[in-house]
């Protein structure tokens, strides 16, 4: 997903070319120079441009120039230079932290590419080949994977189609892999291309955070945060948190993604999504993700306020088997919880009249028909509060679901993402307190 990029950015990877600076947010196509960041990282590790140059087999003047151009791009000194060597400034340390994640991804990618080639000597640990150090080349690859159409990828960067072909050819030659194949549906990634893309997307998404990390040191939280918004977090928790975030940090832009859980997890793993808010799935330590529980919520049965069932005397779930049901889709965890209500009574669960997770559809159907919906009361809180919908007093068993955050286990969220996560935690505390007062 497209995000806001840096306030200042390097527009190409040509060695020795001074970076262009701008005071307005640059487009997502303009990111910092990976080759310069690698030189900066080595200088920081070794405390000397001379020693870094020897490790890179480059002239000391070239390494010094790379660091200076990177400092010009970010608009801040990255080193304190003194007789004892070059020590990172606070800004330099912030950049180094983000660099760790960037280069871990690229180094793992280099290792994986080498391992796929049986006749090739395995790459040394930490080795990073030059073909992976061109920011624009990696961006062109991602654009072609997204558009699956070479003219569209070329148009994205204002370059020719041969330039796109050259970028892909360099990556395929360097990796020794075939990354794309042509089909009637367009230019598609190969299986190896899919894995290659995952690492590249992660690295580029980390790279986008560097300017925002620097701004945060000055007390300026800015940039974009993309939230995977599942149904149980969308009605009350997320809007309240976004309102607080926007009031405190007007420079932050929030993007919500309401895709299915599986698609959100794929985006989260690639770094396109910062975190997911909603009902938690089982925490699998091998998934690379981690859960943070915030609160729990029970399922209820909702109908319109003057529904005939609101006048029924203590109905039970078995009495409602022949109702017209609005239910979650068959693969959703909430659907299994609903069907378990009938199975525990050895009754075949009813078939739904409508399967949907769209609250606008559910709301319209409940208000205009005699249908019954099984979902969290929080999802249609305002309609219940306004008296438009009613909660049936039908006992349900073991329907409690945990609501919380799903994040990547490794890596550090951007400052904007951290600020929204903090606002979500505060919103849950306030919501829990309100519910406790109302029920006492």
C-alpha positions in Angstrom: 0.0 0.0 0.0 1.3 3.4 -0.9 2.5 5.6 2.0 3.8 9.1 2.6 7.6 9.1 2.2 10.4 11.3 3.5 10.5 15.1 3.7 13.9 14.9 2.0 14.9 12.1 -0.3 17.6 10.9 -2.7 16.1 10.8 -6.2 18.5 8.3 -7.7 21.4 6.0 -6.8 24.0 7.6 -9.1 27.3 7.8 -7.1 28.5 11.2 -6.5 25.4 13.0 -7.5 24.1 15.4 -4.9 20.7 14.5 -3.6 17.8 16.8 -4.2 16.1 18.2 -1.1 12.5 19.4 -0.7 10.5 20.7 2.2 7.3 19.0 1.1 6.6 15.3 1.5 8.1 13.3 -1.3 6.3 10.6 -3.1 6.7 7.0 -2.2 9.0 6.6 -5.2 11.7 8.8 -3.6 13.5 6.8 -0.9 17.0 7.0 0.6 20.0 5.5 -1.2 20.7 1.9 0.0 24.3 2.0 -1.1 24.9 5.2 0.9 23.1 3.7 3.9 25.4 0.6 3.7 28.5 2.8 3.7 27.1 4.8 6.7 26.4 1.6 8.6 30.0 0.3 8.0 31.5 3.6 9.1 29.4 3.5 12.3 30.4 -0.1 13.0 34.1 0.6 12.4 34.3 4.2 13.7 36.3 5.3 10.6 35.7 6.0 7.0 39.1 4.6 6.2 38.4 1.2 7.7 35.0 1.1 6.1 36.5 1.9 2.7 38.9 -1.0 3.1 36.1 -3.3 3.9 34.1 -2.1 0.9 37.2 -2.1 -1.4 36.4 1.5 -2.2 38.4 4.7 -2.0 38.1 6.5 1.3 37.0 9.7 -0.5 34.1 7.7 -2.1 32.9 6.5 1.3 33.2 10.0 2.8 31.2 11.4 -0.1 28.5 8.8 0.4 28.1 9.7 4.1 28.0 13.4 3.3 25.4 12.9 0.6 23.3 10.8 3.0 23.6 13.6 5.7 22.5 16.1 3.0 19.5 13.9 2.1 18.3 13.6 5.7 19.2 17.1 6.6 21.0 16.2 9.8 24.6 15.3 10.7 24.9 11.5 11.3 28.3 11.5 13.0 30.3 13.5 15.5 33.8 13.7 14.0 36.7 13.8 16.3 40.2 12.6 17.0 38.9 9.3 18.4 36.9 8.6 15.3 33.4 9.0 13.9 30.7 8.4 16.5 27.0 8.4 15.5 24.9 11.3 16.7 21.4 10.7 18.2 20.0 11.0 14.7 22.7 8.6 13.4 21.8 6.1 16.1 18.1 6.3 15.1 19.0 5.7 11.4 21.2 2.7 12.5 18.3 1.1 14.3 16.2 1.2 11.2 19.2 0.1 9.0 19.4 -3.1 11.1 16.0 -4.2 9.9 16.6 -3.0 6.3 19.8 -4.9 5.9 18.6 -8.0 7.8 16.0 -8.4 5.1 18.4 -7.8 2.2 21.1 -10.1 3.7 18.5 -12.9 4.3 17.4 -12.4 0.6 21.0 -12.7 -0.6 21.5 -15.9 1.4 18.2 -17.4 0.1 19.1 -16.5 -3.5 22.6 -18.1 -3.1 21.1 -21.2 -1.5 18.8 -21.7 -4.5 21.7 -22.0 -6.8 23.3 -25.4 -6.3 26.5 -24.6 -8.3 27.0 -21.3 -6.5 29.2 -20.9 -3.4 26.9 -19.9 -0.5 27.1 -16.2 0.3 29.0 -15.3 3.4 26.9 -14.3 6.4 26.2 -10.6 6.2 27.3 -10.4 2.5 25.2 -8.0 0.4 25.7 -8.1 -3.4 25.6 -4.8 -5.3 22.5 -5.8 -7.4 20.4 -5.4 -4.2 21.8 -2.0 -3.3 20.0 0.1 -5.9 16.9 1.6 -4.3 15.2 2.5 -7.5 15.8 -0.9 -9.1 14.0 -2.6 -6.2 11.2 -0.1 -6.4 10.8 -0.9 -10.1 10.6 -4.6 -9.4 7.9 -4.0 -6.8 5.9 -1.8 -9.2 6.1 -4.4 -12.0 5.0 -7.1 -9.5 2.0 -4.9 -8.5 0.9 -3.7 -12.0 1.8 -7.0 -13.9 2.1 -4.7 -16.9 5.4 -3.2 -18.1 4.0 0.1 -19.5 2.2 0.8 -16.2 5.4 0.1 -14.2 7.4 2.4 -16.5 4.8 5.2 -16.2 4.9 5.0 -12.4 8.5 6.2 -12.5 8.5 8.2 -15.7 10.9 5.9 -17.4 11.0 3.8 -20.5 9.9 0.2 -20.8 13.5 -0.8 -21.7 14.6 0.7 -18.4 12.2 -1.5 -16.5 13.4 -4.5 -18.5 17.0 -3.6 -17.6 16.2 -3.3 -13.9 14.5 -6.7 -13.8 17.3 -8.3 -15.9 19.9 -7.0 -13.4 18.0 -8.6 -10.5 17.5 -11.9 -12.3 21.2 -12.0 -13.4 22.4 -11.1 -9.9 20.1 -13.5 -8.1 20.4 -16.3 -10.6 16.6 -16.7 -10.5 13.7 -16.2 -12.9 11.5 -13.7 -11.1 8.7 -13.2 -13.7 7.0 -15.2 -16.5 4.6 -14.0 -19.1 1.0 -15.3 -19.2 -2.3 -14.3 -20.8 -3.0 -12.5 -17.5 0.1 -10.3 -17.9 3.6 -10.5 -16.4 3.3 -12.7 -13.3 5.8 -13.5 -10.5 7.2 -16.9 -10.4 7.2 -18.8 -7.1 10.8 -17.6 -6.5 9.7 -14.1 -7.5 7.1 -14.2 -4.7 9.7 -14.9 -2.0 12.1 -12.3 -3.5 9.3 -9.7 -3.5 8.4 -10.4 0.2 12.0 -9.5 1.3 12.2 -6.5 -1.0 8.8 -5.1 0.2 9.9 -5.5 3.8 13.2 -3.7 3.2 11.6 -0.8 1.3 8.9 -0.4 3.9 11.5 -0.1 6.6 13.4 2.4 4.5 10.3 4.6 4.3 10.4 5.0 8.1 13.8 6.5 8.3 12.8 10.2 7.8 9.9 9.7 10.3 12.3 8.3 12.9 14.4 11.4 12.5 11.4 13.7 12.8 10.3 11.9 16.0 13.6 12.8 17.7 12.5 16.4 17.3 9.1 15.7 18.7 7.4 15.7 15.4 5.3 12.6 14.8 4.4 12.4 11.1 4.0 10.1 8.2 1.4 7.5 7.4 0.2 4.5 9.4 -1.8 1.7 7.7 -4.1 -0.4 10.0 -5.7 -3.7 9.2 -9.1 -3.1 10.6 -11.2 -6.2 11.5 -14.9 -5.9 12.4 -14.5 -6.1 16.1 -12.2 -3.1 16.3 -13.8 -0.8 13.7 -16.9 0.7 15.4 -15.7 2.0 18.8 -12.0 1.4 19.4 -10.4 2.6 16.1 -12.4 5.7 15.5 -11.8 7.0 19.0 -8.1 6.2 18.8 -7.8 8.0 15.4 -9.5 11.0 16.7 -7.1 11.3 19.6 -4.1 10.7 17.3 -5.2 13.3 14.8 -5.8 15.9 17.6 -2.3 15.2 19.1 -0.4 14.7 15.9 -2.0 16.4 12.9 0.9 15.5 10.6 -0.1 11.8 10.7 -2.2 10.3 8.0 -4.2 7.1 8.8 -5.1 4.5 6.2 -7.5 1.6 7.1 -7.6 -1.7 5.2 -10.8 -3.7 5.7 -9.6 -6.8 3.7 -10.1 -10.4 4.9 -7.9 -11.5 7.7 -5.7 -13.7 5.5 -5.0 -10.7 3.1 -4.2 -8.5 6.1 -1.7 -10.9 7.5 0.0 -11.1 4.1 0.3 -7.3 4.1 1.5 -7.3 7.7 4.2 -9.7 7.0 5.4 -7.7 4.0 5.3 -4.4 6.0 2.6 -2.8 3.9 0.3 -2.9 7.0 1.7 -1.7 10.3 -0.6 -3.8 12.5 -4.0 -5.4 12.7 -6.7 -4.5 15.2 -9.6 -6.8 15.9 -10.4 -10.3 17.0 -7.3 -12.3 17.8 -6.4 -15.6 16.2 -4.4 -18.2 18.0 -0.8 -17.0 18.5 1.5 -19.2 16.5 5.2 -18.7 17.5 6.4 -19.8 14.1 4.2 -17.2 12.2 6.6 -14.3 12.8 3.6 -12.4 14.4 2.7 -11.6 18.0 -0.7 -10.8 19.6 -1.5 -8.2 22.3 -4.8 -8.8 24.1 -6.7 -5.6 24.8 -10.2 -6.7 25.8 -12.9 -9.4 25.3 -16.3 -9.3 23.8 -19.3 -11.8 23.8 -21.5 -12.5 20.8 -25.1 -11.4 21.0 -28.2 -11.8 18.8 -29.5 -8.5 17.3 -32.9 -7.6 15.7 -34.9 -4.5 15.0 -36.5 -2.8 18.0 -40.1 -3.9 17.2 -39.2 -7.4 16.1 -41.7 -10.1 17.2 -38.9 -12.0 19.0 -38.4 -9.0 21.4 -41.9 -9.9 22.8 -41.2 -13.6 23.2 -40.9 -14.9 26.7 -37.3 -16.1 27.4 -36.6 -17.7 24.0 -33.6 -20.0 23.7 -31.4 -20.6 20.7 -33.2 -23.8 19.7 -36.4 -21.7 19.3 -34.7 -19.6 16.7 -33.4 -22.3 14.4 -35.9 -21.4 11.7 -35.3 -17.7 11.8 -33.8 -15.9 8.8 -30.2 -15.5 9.9 -27.5 -13.0 8.9 -24.2 -14.8 9.8 -20.5 -14.4 9.3 -18.9 -16.3 6.4 -18.4 -20.1 6.8 -14.6 -19.8 7.5 -14.9 -17.1 10.1 -14.2 -18.0 13.8 -17.4 -16.2 14.8 -19.4 -18.6 12.6 -18.0 -21.6 14.4 -18.9 -20.1 17.7 -22.5 -19.5 16.5 -22.9 -23.1 15.1 -21.5 -24.5 18.4 -24.7 -23.2 20.1 -26.8 -25.7 18.2 -24.3 -28.5 18.1 -24.1 -28.6 21.9 -27.8 -29.3 21.8 -27.4 -31.9 19.1 -29.3 -29.7 16.6 -28.2 -29.1 13.1 -27.1 -25.4 12.7 -29.3 -23.3 10.5 -28.2 -22.2 7.1 -27.9 -18.4 6.8 -30.1 -16.3 4.6 -27.2 -13.9 4.2 -23.5 -14.4 4.8 -21.7 -11.1 5.3 -19.3 -9.2 7.5 -20.3 -5.8 6.0 -21.9 -3.8 8.8 -23.7 -1.5 6.3 -25.5 -4.6 4.8 -26.2 -6.1 8.3 -27.6 -2.8 9.6 -29.9 -2.3 6.5 -31.2 -5.8 6.7 -31.9 -5.7 10.4 -33.7 -2.4 10.2 -35.8 -3.4 7.3 -36.6 -7.1 7.8 -37.3 -9.7 10.5 -33.8 -11.2 10.1 -31.6 -12.0 13.1 -27.8 -11.3 13.2 -25.2 -13.0 15.4 -22.3 -10.7 16.1 -20.6 -8.6 18.7 -22.8 -5.9 20.3 -19.9 -3.5 19.9 -20.2 -3.7 16.1 -23.6 -2.0 16.1 -23.2 -0.2 19.4 -24.7 3.1 18.2 -27.8 1.5 16.7 -28.5 -0.3 19.9 -27.8 2.8 21.9 -30.2 4.8 19.8 -32.9 2.2 20.2 -33.0 1.2 16.6 -31.8 -2.3 17.3 -32.4 -4.6 20.3 -30.3 -7.4 21.9 -32.3 -10.5 22.3 -32.1 -12.0 25.8 -31.1 -15.4 24.5 -28.3 -17.1 26.5 -25.3 -18.0 24.4 -22.4 -20.1 25.7 -18.6 -19.7 25.2 -18.8 -17.0 22.6 -16.2 -14.7 24.1 -13.6 -13.5 21.7 -10.3 -11.7 22.5 -9.8 -8.3 20.8 -6.4 -6.9 20.4 -3.4 -6.1 18.2 -1.5 -8.3 15.9 2.0 -7.1 15.0 5.2 -8.4 13.5 7.3 -10.1 16.2 10.5 -8.6 14.8 11.1 -5.0 13.8 10.1 -1.6 15.2 6.9 0.2 14.3 7.2 3.6 12.8 6.7 6.6 15.2 3.2 7.1 13.7 2.2 3.5 14.2 3.5 3.6 17.8 1.4 6.7 18.4 -1.7 5.1 17.1 -1.1 1.9 19.0 -0.8 4.0 22.2 -4.0 5.8 21.4 -5.8 2.4 20.8 -4.6 1.2 24.2 -5.9 4.3 25.9 -9.2 4.1 24.0 -9.7 0.5 25.2 -9.0 1.5 28.8 -11.6 4.3 28.5 -14.1 2.0 26.8 -13.7 -0.7 29.5 -14.1 1.9 32.2 -17.3 3.2 30.6 -18.8 -0.4 30.2 -17.9 -1.1 33.9 -19.7 2.0 35.1 -22.8 1.3 32.9 -23.1 -2.3 34.2 -22.7 -1.4 37.9 
